[in-house]
């Protein structure tokens, strides 16, 4: 019949099986890493969205803080004026007290 029969050595077949096994493991490792990176990128996007929301909220809070700060400054001005009036009254009362003490000492 004169056919050529080729026989593949068993060591070569073992090499191919080993290579196929290694290739499968590396592919599964890459898929796991790809999933991790994809999940990380999704979380980064979510964090970026959260930061943008917080920036908007911070801007609103900043406006409220500015308004409250202006109100406090206005109140401080009023309080300072009232404080000055109270100091003037305290000086008058102190003067009257000194005069009353002097009269009491004279009477005694």
N, CA, C and O atoms as a Tinker XYZ file with bonds, in Angstrom:
   432  protein
     1  N      0.811000   -1.188000    0.000000    73     2
     2  CA     0.000000    0.000000    0.000000    64     1     3
     3  C      0.858000    1.258000    0.000000    63     2     4     5
     4  O      0.419000    2.305000   -0.476000    81     3
     5  N      1.954000    1.178000    0.475000    73     3     6
     6  CA     2.917000    2.256000    0.442000    64     5     7
     7  C      2.354000    3.596000    0.912000    63     6     8     9
     8  O      2.589000    4.622000    0.273000    81     7
     9  N      1.657000    3.600000    1.956000    73     7    10
    10  CA     1.181000    4.851000    2.560000    64     9    11
    11  C      2.211000    5.312000    3.575000    63    10    12    13
    12  O      2.881000    4.519000    4.236000    81    11
    13  N      2.307000    6.618000    3.666000    73    11    14
    14  CA     3.176000    7.178000    4.697000    64    13    15
    15  C      2.360000    7.311000    5.985000    63    14    16    17
    16  O      1.279000    7.901000    6.001000    81    15
    17  N      2.881000    6.775000    7.006000    73    15    18
    18  CA     2.226000    6.862000    8.293000    64    17    19
    19  C      3.108000    7.720000    9.186000    63    18    20    21
    20  O      4.281000    7.423000    9.413000    81    19
    21  N      2.521000    8.767000    9.674000    73    19    22
    22  CA     3.263000    9.662000   10.556000    64    21    23
    23  C      2.808000    9.424000   11.985000    63    22    24    25
    24  O      1.610000    9.358000   12.260000    81    23
    25  N      3.723000    9.300000   12.854000    73    23    26
    26  CA     3.412000    9.073000   14.250000    64    25    27
    27  C      3.924000   10.272000   15.025000    63    26    28    29
    28  O      5.098000   10.636000   14.948000    81    27
    29  N      3.003000   10.881000   15.781000    73    27    30
    30  CA     3.381000   12.023000   16.594000    64    29    31
    31  C      3.909000   11.492000   17.912000    63    30    32    33
    32  O      3.254000   10.680000   18.566000    81    31
    33  N      5.086000   11.946000   18.304000    73    31    34
    34  CA     5.639000   11.430000   19.560000    64    33    35
    35  C      4.771000   11.849000   20.754000    63    34    36    37
    36  O      4.172000   12.925000   20.764000    81    35
    37  N      4.724000   10.985000   21.735000    73    35    38
    38  CA     3.911000   11.226000   22.907000    64    37    39
    39  C      4.397000   12.453000   23.674000    63    38    40    41
    40  O      3.584000   13.167000   24.263000    81    39
    41  N      5.674000   12.707000   23.681000    73    39    42
    42  CA     6.196000   13.881000   24.388000    64    41    43
    43  C      5.682000   15.173000   23.747000    63    42    44    45
    44  O      5.407000   16.151000   24.443000    81    43
    45  N      5.553000   15.169000   22.408000    73    43    46
    46  CA     5.031000   16.353000   21.731000    64    45    47
    47  C      3.562000   16.541000   22.081000    63    46    48    49
    48  O      3.112000   17.664000   22.307000    81    47
    49  N      2.811000   15.437000   22.126000    73    47    50
    50  CA     1.406000   15.519000   22.513000    64    49    51
    51  C      1.271000   16.008000   23.957000    63    50    52    53
    52  O      0.374000   16.791000   24.268000    81    51
    53  N      2.159000   15.548000   24.833000    73    51    54
    54  CA     2.155000   16.013000   26.213000    64    53    55
    55  C      2.491000   17.500000   26.270000    63    54    56    57
    56  O      1.910000   18.238000   27.065000    81    55
    57  N      3.422000   17.939000   25.436000    73    55    58
    58  CA     3.778000   19.359000   25.358000    64    57    59
    59  C      2.572000   20.183000   24.919000    63    58    60    61
    60  O      2.291000   21.235000   25.493000    81    59
    61  N      1.861000   19.703000   23.901000    73    59    62
    62  CA     0.681000   20.430000   23.423000    64    61    63
    63  C     -0.398000   20.500000   24.508000    63    62    64    65
    64  O     -1.028000   21.542000   24.689000    81    63
    65  N     -0.610000   19.401000   25.225000    73    63    66
    66  CA    -1.606000   19.389000   26.296000    64    65    67
    67  C     -1.188000   20.355000   27.404000    63    66    68    69
    68  O     -2.018000   21.079000   27.953000    81    67
    69  N      0.097000   20.357000   27.724000    73    67    70
    70  CA     0.605000   21.261000   28.746000    64    69    71
    71  C      0.439000   22.715000   28.308000    63    70    72    73
    72  O      0.030000   23.569000   29.095000    81    71
    73  N      0.761000   22.981000   27.045000    73    71    74
    74  CA     0.626000   24.331000   26.515000    64    73    75
    75  C     -0.840000   24.766000   26.540000    63    74    76    77
    76  O     -1.147000   25.904000   26.893000    81    75
    77  N     -1.741000   23.858000   26.165000    73    75    78
    78  CA    -3.167000   24.168000   26.173000    64    77    79
    79  C     -3.641000   24.469000   27.597000    63    78    80    81
    80  O     -4.423000   25.394000   27.811000    81    79
    81  N     -3.170000   23.694000   28.558000    73    79    82
    82  CA    -3.526000   23.908000   29.956000    64    81    83
    83  C     -3.016000   25.263000   30.444000    63    82    84    85
    84  O     -3.755000   26.011000   31.084000    81    83
    85  N     -1.760000   25.579000   30.143000    73    83    86
    86  CA    -1.168000   26.861000   30.528000    64    85    87
    87  C     -1.914000   28.020000   29.888000    63    86    88    89
    88  O     -2.179000   29.037000   30.529000    81    87
    89  N     -2.250000   27.850000   28.607000    73    87    90
    90  CA    -2.973000   28.888000   27.877000    64    89    91
    91  C     -4.340000   29.144000   28.519000    63    90    92    93
    92  O     -4.756000   30.294000   28.658000    81    91
    93  N     -5.025000   28.087000   28.904000    73    91    94
    94  CA    -6.337000   28.222000   29.542000    64    93    95
    95  C     -6.218000   28.950000   30.878000    63    94    96    97
    96  O     -7.037000   29.815000   31.192000    81    95
    97  N     -5.199000   28.602000   31.664000    73    95    98
    98  CA    -4.999000   29.277000   32.952000    64    97    99
    99  C     -4.700000   30.760000   32.758000    63    98   100   101
   100  O     -5.247000   31.605000   33.466000    81    99
   101  N     -3.838000   31.072000   31.805000    73    99   102
   102  CA    -3.489000   32.477000   31.560000    64   101   103
   103  C     -4.707000   33.266000   31.086000    63   102   104   105
   104  O     -4.899000   34.415000   31.484000    81   103
   105  N     -5.524000   32.654000   30.240000    73   103   106
   106  CA    -6.735000   33.335000   29.772000    64   105   107
   107  C     -7.667000   33.603000   30.951000    63   106   108   109
   108  O     -8.214000   34.699000   31.071000    81   107
   109  N     -7.850000   32.612000   31.821000    73   107   110
   110  CA    -8.736000   32.825000   32.975000    64   109   111
   111  C     -8.156000   33.889000   33.905000    63   110   112   113
   112  O     -8.909000   34.691000   34.456000    81   111
   113  N     -6.820000   33.914000   34.095000    73   111   114
   114  CA    -6.187000   34.961000   34.909000    64   113   115
   115  C     -6.420000   36.337000   34.299000    63   114   116   117
   116  O     -6.721000   37.298000   35.007000    81   115
   117  N     -6.279000   36.423000   32.978000    73   115   118
   118  CA    -6.508000   37.705000   32.306000    64   117   119
   119  C     -7.963000   38.148000   32.430000    63   118   120   121
   120  O     -8.237000   39.337000   32.599000    81   119
   121  N     -8.888000   37.207000   32.347000    73   119   122
   122  CA   -10.298000   37.555000   32.496000    64   121   123
   123  C    -10.584000   38.068000   33.903000    63   122   124   125
   124  O    -11.363000   39.005000   34.082000    81   123
   125  N     -9.949000   37.450000   34.900000    73   123   126
   126  CA   -10.126000   37.917000   36.279000    64   125   127
   127  C     -9.555000   39.324000   36.436000    63   126   128   129
   128  O    -10.189000   40.183000   37.048000    81   127
   129  N     -8.369000   39.565000   35.890000    73   127   130
   130  CA    -7.762000   40.901000   35.965000    64   129   131
   131  C     -8.608000   41.919000   35.218000    63   130   132   133
   132  O     -8.778000   43.049000   35.674000    81   131
   133  N     -9.140000   41.513000   34.061000    73   131   134
   134  CA    -9.988000   42.421000   33.286000    64   133   135
   135  C    -11.230000   42.797000   34.098000    63   134   136   137
   136  O    -11.639000   43.958000   34.113000    81   135
   137  N    -11.824000   41.813000   34.771000    73   135   138
   138  CA   -12.999000   42.081000   35.595000    64   137   139
   139  C    -12.642000   43.026000   36.740000    63   138   140   141
   140  O    -13.401000   43.942000   37.057000    81   139
   141  N    -11.480000   42.798000   37.357000    73   139   142
   142  CA   -11.057000   43.676000   38.459000    64   141   143
   143  C    -10.858000   45.101000   37.971000    63   142   144   145
   144  O    -11.301000   46.051000   38.617000    81   143
   145  N    -10.205000   45.249000   36.852000    73   143   146
   146  CA    -9.953000   46.593000   36.309000    64   145   147
   147  C    -11.263000   47.257000   35.910000    63   146   148   149
   148  O    -11.458000   48.447000   36.159000    81   147
   149  N    -12.157000   46.498000   35.297000    73   147   150
   150  CA   -13.450000   47.052000   34.906000    64   149   151
   151  C    -14.234000   47.500000   36.136000    63   150   152   153
   152  O    -14.817000   48.584000   36.147000    81   151
   153  N    -14.246000   46.656000   37.176000    73   151   154
   154  CA   -14.935000   47.035000   38.414000    64   153   155
   155  C    -14.307000   48.284000   39.027000    63   154   156   157
   156  O    -15.013000   49.165000   39.516000    81   155
   157  N    -12.973000   48.355000   38.997000    73   155   158
   158  CA   -12.278000   49.530000   39.530000    64   157   159
   159  C    -12.641000   50.788000   38.764000    63   158   160   161
   160  O    -12.869000   51.842000   39.357000    81   159
   161  N    -12.694000   50.676000   37.438000    73   159   162
   162  CA   -13.059000   51.842000   36.622000    64   161   163
   163  C    -14.492000   52.270000   36.889000    63   162   164   165
   164  O    -14.790000   53.464000   36.926000    81   163
   165  N    -15.375000   51.307000   37.074000    73   163   166
   166  CA   -16.772000   51.641000   37.386000    64   165   167
   167  C    -16.846000   52.374000   38.722000    63   166   168   169
   168  O    -17.564000   53.364000   38.860000    81   167
   169  N    -16.095000   51.878000   39.701000    73   167   170
   170  CA   -16.091000   52.536000   41.011000    64   169   171
   171  C    -15.484000   53.937000   40.920000    63   170   172   173
   172  O    -15.952000   54.858000   41.589000    81   171
   173  N    -14.445000   54.104000   40.096000    73   171   174
   174  CA   -13.867000   55.438000   39.912000    64   173   175
   175  C    -14.877000   56.386000   39.283000    63   174   176   177
   176  O    -14.973000   57.548000   39.678000    81   175
   177  N    -15.630000   55.891000   38.305000    73   175   178
   178  CA   -16.673000   56.726000   37.698000    64   177   179
   179  C    -17.730000   57.106000   38.734000    63   178   180   181
   180  O    -18.163000   58.257000   38.791000    81   179
   181  N    -18.143000   56.137000   39.550000    73   179   182
   182  CA   -19.129000   56.428000   40.586000    64   181   183
   183  C    -18.576000   57.443000   41.585000    63   182   184   185
   184  O    -19.293000   58.341000   42.026000    81   183
   185  N    -17.306000   57.296000   41.937000    73   183   186
   186  CA   -16.685000   58.242000   42.877000    64   185   187
   187  C    -16.621000   59.633000   42.250000    63   186   188   189
   188  O    -16.859000   60.633000   42.929000    81   187
   189  N    -16.304000   59.698000   40.969000    73   187   190
   190  CA   -16.278000   60.991000   40.278000    64   189   191
   191  C    -17.643000   61.646000   40.278000    63   190   192   193
   192  O    -17.758000   62.852000   40.497000    81   191
   193  N    -18.681000   60.856000   40.033000    73   191   194
   194  CA   -20.046000   61.396000   40.084000    64   193   195
   195  C    -20.381000   61.878000   41.491000    63   194   196   197
   196  O    -20.997000   62.929000   41.669000    81   195
   197  N    -19.969000   61.098000   42.483000    73   195   198
   198  CA   -20.204000   61.498000   43.868000    64   197   199
   199  C    -19.492000   62.796000   44.207000    63   198   200   201
   200  O    -20.038000   63.645000   44.911000    81   199
   201  N    -18.271000   62.949000   43.706000    73   199   202
   202  CA   -17.512000   64.180000   43.954000    64   201   203
   203  C    -18.217000   65.366000   43.304000    63   202   204   205
   204  O    -18.285000   66.445000   43.892000    81   203
   205  N    -18.739000   65.174000   42.099000    73   203   206
   206  CA   -19.453000   66.270000   41.429000    64   205   207
   207  C    -20.699000   66.667000   42.216000    63   206   208   209
   208  O    -20.997000   67.853000   42.357000    81   207
   209  N    -21.422000   65.681000   42.725000    73   207   210
   210  CA   -22.610000   65.978000   43.535000    64   209   211
   211  C    -22.200000   66.731000   44.795000    63   210   212   213
   212  O    -22.853000   67.695000   45.197000    81   211
   213  N    -21.110000   66.279000   45.413000    73   211   214
   214  CA   -20.644000   66.948000   46.640000    64   213   215
   215  C    -20.173000   68.365000   46.351000    63   214   216   217
   216  O    -20.355000   69.256000   47.182000    81   215
   217  N    -19.569000   68.588000   45.183000    73   215   218
   218  CA   -19.138000   69.946000   44.826000    64   217   219
   219  C    -20.343000   70.870000   44.707000    63   218   220   221
   220  O    -20.312000   72.008000   45.175000    81   219
   221  N    -21.406000   70.371000   44.075000    73   219   222
   222  CA   -22.616000   71.185000   43.946000    64   221   223
   223  C    -23.201000   71.483000   45.324000    63   222   224   225
   224  O    -23.602000   72.611000   45.611000    81   223
   225  N    -23.242000   70.458000   46.167000    73   223   226
   226  CA   -23.769000   70.647000   47.517000    64   225   227
   227  C    -22.897000   71.616000   48.312000    63   226   228   229
   228  O    -23.404000   72.441000   49.073000    81   227
   229  N    -21.587000   71.509000   48.127000    73   227   230
   230  CA   -20.664000   72.416000   48.803000    64   229   231
   231  C    -20.870000   73.848000   48.340000    63   230   232   233
   232  O    -20.802000   74.777000   49.145000    81   231
   233  N    -21.120000   74.034000   47.054000    73   231   234
   234  CA   -21.372000   75.385000   46.539000    64   233   235
   235  C    -22.634000   75.963000   47.189000    63   234   236   237
   236  O    -22.657000   77.135000   47.565000    81   235
   237  N    -23.675000   75.146000   47.319000    73   235   238
   238  CA   -24.898000   75.611000   47.962000    64   237   239
   239  C    -24.641000   75.964000   49.428000    63   238   240   241
   240  O    -25.094000   76.998000   49.919000    81   239
   241  N    -23.908000   75.090000   50.115000    73   239   242
   242  CA   -23.595000   75.335000   51.519000    64   241   243
   243  C    -22.715000   76.575000   51.669000    63   242   244   245
   244  O    -22.834000   77.310000   52.649000    81   243
   245  N    -21.837000   76.804000   50.699000    73   243   246
   246  CA   -20.972000   77.978000   50.736000    64   245   247
   247  C    -21.801000   79.255000   50.637000    63   246   248   249
   248  O    -21.524000   80.237000   51.326000    81   247
   249  N    -22.821000   79.238000   49.772000    73   247   250
   250  CA   -23.705000   80.402000   49.656000    64   249   251
   251  C    -24.444000   80.643000   50.974000    63   250   252   253
   252  O    -24.574000   81.780000   51.428000    81   251
   253  N    -24.920000   79.564000   51.572000    73   251   254
   254  CA   -25.622000   79.695000   52.855000    64   253   255
   255  C    -24.672000   80.246000   53.916000    63   254   256   257
   256  O    -25.050000   81.085000   54.734000    81   255
   257  N    -23.438000   79.760000   53.886000    73   255   258
   258  CA   -22.432000   80.223000   54.850000    64   257   259
   259  C    -22.124000   81.707000   54.656000    63   258   260   261
   260  O    -21.972000   82.440000   55.633000    81   259
   261  N    -22.031000   82.151000   53.408000    73   259   262
   262  CA   -21.773000   83.572000   53.146000    64   261   263
   263  C    -22.916000   84.431000   53.682000    63   262   264   265
   264  O    -22.683000   85.469000   54.302000    81   263
   265  N    -24.157000   83.990000   53.439000    73   263   266
   266  CA   -25.307000   84.748000   53.941000    64   265   267
   267  C    -25.298000   84.806000   55.467000    63   266   268   269
   268  O    -25.528000   85.858000   56.063000    81   267
   269  N    -25.028000   83.658000   56.086000    73   267   270
   270  CA   -24.991000   83.615000   57.551000    64   269   271
   271  C    -23.854000   84.476000   58.080000    63   270   272   273
   272  O    -23.994000   85.123000   59.118000    81   271
   273  N    -22.740000   84.487000   57.377000    73   271   274
   274  CA   -21.595000   85.293000   57.786000    64   273   275
   275  C    -21.934000   86.779000   57.717000    63   274   276   277
   276  O    -21.565000   87.549000   58.605000    81   275
   277  N    -22.634000   87.175000   56.667000    73   275   278
   278  CA   -23.041000   88.579000   56.547000    64   277   279
   279  C    -24.003000   88.956000   57.672000    63   278   280   281
   280  O    -23.904000   90.041000   58.245000    81   279
   281  N    -24.925000   88.061000   57.981000    73   279   282
   282  CA   -25.874000   88.334000   59.060000    64   281   283
   283  C    -25.148000   88.449000   60.402000    63   282   284   285
   284  O    -25.478000   89.307000   61.221000    81   283
   285  N    -24.167000   87.587000   60.618000    73   283   286
   286  CA   -23.402000   87.637000   61.866000    64   285   287
   287  C    -22.611000   88.932000   61.952000    63   286   288   289
   288  O    -22.534000   89.549000   63.014000    81   287
   289  N    -22.021000   89.345000   60.827000    73   287   290
   290  CA   -21.264000   90.607000   60.821000    64   289   291
   291  C    -22.179000   91.792000   61.129000    63   290   292   293
   292  O    -21.801000   92.699000   61.871000    81   291
   293  N    -23.380000   91.780000   60.558000    73   291   294
   294  CA   -24.335000   92.851000   60.835000    64   293   295
   295  C    -24.731000   92.830000   62.316000    63   294   296   297
   296  O    -24.846000   93.882000   62.945000    81   295
   297  N    -24.935000   91.647000   62.861000    73   295   298
   298  CA   -25.289000   91.518000   64.258000    64   297   299
   299  C    -24.147000   91.982000   65.159000    63   298   300   301
   300  O    -24.387000   92.582000   66.207000    81   299
   301  N    -22.908000   91.706000   64.755000    73   299   302
   302  CA   -21.746000   92.157000   65.527000    64   301   303
   303  C    -21.668000   93.677000   65.560000    63   302   304   305
   304  O    -21.329000   94.263000   66.588000    81   303
   305  N    -21.982000   94.313000   64.436000    73   303   306
   306  CA   -21.973000   95.777000   64.403000    64   305   307
   307  C    -23.003000   96.321000   65.382000    63   306   308   309
   308  O    -22.725000   97.253000   66.136000    81   307
   309  N    -24.193000   95.733000   65.364000    73   307   310
   310  CA   -25.252000   96.176000   66.278000    64   309   311
   311  C    -24.822000   95.925000   67.721000    63   310   312   313
   312  O    -25.009000   96.786000   68.581000    81   311
   313  N    -24.254000   94.764000   67.989000    73   311   314
   314  CA   -23.816000   94.444000   69.344000    64   313   315
   315  C    -22.707000   95.385000   69.817000    63   314   316   317
   316  O    -22.682000   95.783000   70.982000    81   315
   317  N    -21.801000   95.736000   68.919000    73   315   318
   318  CA   -20.733000   96.674000   69.293000    64   317   319
   319  C    -21.309000   98.038000   69.660000    63   318   320   321
   320  O    -20.863000   98.667000   70.619000    81   319
   321  N    -22.301000   98.495000   68.897000    73   319   322
   322  CA   -22.939000   99.777000   69.220000    64   321   323
   323  C    -23.632000   99.698000   70.581000    63   322   324   325
   324  O    -23.518000  100.610000   71.401000    81   323
   325  N    -24.339000   98.616000   70.806000    73   323   326
   326  CA   -25.028000   98.433000   72.086000    64   325   327
   327  C    -24.012000   98.336000   73.225000    63   326   328   329
   328  O    -24.253000   98.841000   74.321000    81   327
   329  N    -22.889000   97.693000   72.963000    73   327   330
   330  CA   -21.826000   97.559000   73.961000    64   329   331
   331  C    -21.262000   98.931000   74.329000    63   330   332   333
   332  O    -21.013000   99.214000   75.501000    81   331
   333  N    -21.064000   99.780000   73.319000    73   331   334
   334  CA   -20.567000  101.134000   73.576000    64   333   335
   335  C    -21.559000  101.915000   74.435000    63   334   336   337
   336  O    -21.171000  102.630000   75.359000    81   335
   337  N    -22.859000  101.764000   74.110000    73   335   338
   338  CA   -23.877000  102.447000   74.905000    64   337   339
   339  C    -23.860000  101.931000   76.346000    63   338   340   341
   340  O    -23.997000  102.701000   77.297000    81   339
   341  N    -23.691000  100.627000   76.485000    73   339   342
   342  CA   -23.660000  100.033000   77.822000    64   341   343
   343  C    -22.439000  100.519000   78.595000    63   342   344   345
   344  O    -22.527000  100.753000   79.800000    81   343
   345  N    -21.317000  100.671000   77.930000    73   343   346
   346  CA   -20.110000  101.185000   78.602000    64   345   347
   347  C    -20.323000  102.619000   79.075000    63   346   348   349
   348  O    -19.915000  102.988000   80.176000    81   347
   349  N    -20.965000  103.419000   78.233000    73   347   350
   350  CA   -21.250000  104.809000   78.616000    64   349   351
   351  C    -22.165000  104.821000   79.844000    63   350   352   353
   352  O    -21.934000  105.581000   80.785000    81   351
   353  N    -23.190000  103.990000   79.833000    73   351   354
   354  CA   -24.104000  103.909000   80.976000    64   353   355
   355  C    -23.353000  103.418000   82.212000    63   354   356   357
   356  O    -23.591000  103.896000   83.321000    81   355
   357  N    -22.438000  102.452000   82.012000    73   355   358
   358  CA   -21.664000  101.922000   83.144000    64   357   359
   359  C    -20.804000  103.025000   83.738000    63   358   360   361
   360  O    -20.671000  103.102000   84.959000    81   359
   361  N    -20.216000  103.879000   82.911000    73   359   362
   362  CA   -19.404000  104.992000   83.419000    64   361   363
   363  C    -20.286000  105.965000   84.202000    63   362   364   365
   364  O    -19.886000  106.455000   85.258000    81   363
   365  N    -21.482000  106.243000   83.688000    73   363   366
   366  CA   -22.399000  107.142000   84.395000    64   365   367
   367  C    -22.784000  106.541000   85.748000    63   366   368   369
   368  O    -22.779000  107.226000   86.771000    81   367
   369  N    -23.115000  105.256000   85.733000    73   367   370
   370  CA   -23.509000  104.587000   86.979000    64   369   371
   371  C    -22.336000  104.571000   87.943000    63   370   372   373
   372  O    -22.526000  104.753000   89.145000    81   371
   373  N    -21.138000  104.358000   87.444000    73   371   374
   374  CA   -19.937000  104.351000   88.289000    64   373   375
   375  C    -19.729000  105.730000   88.914000    63   374   376   377
   376  O    -19.398000  105.844000   90.094000    81   375
   377  N    -19.927000  106.766000   88.114000    73   375   378
   378  CA   -19.799000  108.126000   88.636000    64   377   379
   379  C    -20.834000  108.404000   89.710000    63   378   380   381
   380  O    -20.517000  108.990000   90.745000    81   379
   381  N    -22.076000  107.985000   89.472000    73   379   382
   382  CA   -23.134000  108.176000   90.463000    64   381   383
   383  C    -22.823000  107.376000   91.721000    63   382   384   385
   384  O    -23.053000  107.844000   92.836000    81   383
   385  N    -22.296000  106.159000   91.533000    73   383   386
   386  CA   -21.943000  105.325000   92.684000    64   385   387
   387  C    -20.869000  105.991000   93.526000    63   386   388   389
   388  O    -20.947000  105.988000   94.754000    81   387
   389  N    -19.866000  106.560000   92.870000    73   387   390
   390  CA   -18.789000  107.250000   93.596000    64   389   391
   391  C    -19.372000  108.440000   94.355000    63   390   392   393
   392  O    -19.024000  108.679000   95.512000    81   391
   393  N    -20.266000  109.185000   93.692000    73   391   394
   394  CA   -20.885000  110.338000   94.354000    64   393   395
   395  C    -21.725000  109.887000   95.550000    63   394   396   397
   396  O    -21.688000  110.519000   96.606000    81   395
   397  N    -22.463000  108.821000   95.394000    73   395   398
   398  CA   -23.292000  108.303000   96.496000    64   397   399
   399  C    -22.413000  107.836000   97.651000    63   398   400   401
   400  O    -22.746000  108.074000   98.812000    81   399
   401  N    -21.320000  107.189000   97.356000    73   399   402
   402  CA   -20.401000  106.740000   98.404000    64   401   403
   403  C    -19.796000  107.929000   99.145000    63   402   404   405
   404  O    -19.615000  107.898000  100.362000    81   403
   405  N    -19.488000  108.974000   98.385000    73   403   406
   406  CA   -18.934000  110.175000   99.012000    64   405   407
   407  C    -19.975000  110.794000   99.938000    63   406   408   409
   408  O    -19.644000  111.198000  101.052000    81   407
   409  N    -21.222000  110.873000   99.495000    73   407   410
   410  CA   -22.299000  111.419000  100.338000    64   409   411
   411  C    -22.496000  110.554000  101.570000    63   410   412   413
   412  O    -22.680000  111.075000  102.670000    81   411
   413  N    -22.460000  109.253000  101.401000    73   411   414
   414  CA   -22.640000  108.351000  102.541000    64   413   415
   415  C    -21.526000  108.546000  103.566000    63   414   416   417
   416  O    -21.773000  108.559000  104.771000    81   415
   417  N    -20.306000  108.697000  103.076000    73   415   418
   418  CA   -19.191000  108.926000  103.970000    64   417   419
   419  C    -19.351000  110.253000  104.713000    63   418   420   421
   420  O    -19.013000  110.349000  105.893000    81   419
   421  N    -19.864000  111.272000  104.028000    73   419   422
   422  CA   -20.090000  112.574000  104.660000    64   421   423
   423  C    -21.175000  112.482000  105.720000    63   422   424   425
   424  O    -21.061000  113.068000  106.796000    81   423
   425  N    -22.224000  111.744000  105.405000    73   423   426
   426  CA   -23.319000  111.614000  106.341000    64   425   427
   427  C    -22.885000  110.839000  107.568000    63   426   428   429
   428  O    -23.278000  111.174000  108.685000    81   427
   429  N    -22.099000  109.835000  107.378000    73   427   430
   430  CA   -21.639000  109.032000  108.511000    64   429   431
   431  C    -20.722000  109.879000  109.376000    63   430   432
   432  O    -20.216000  109.402000  110.392000    81   431
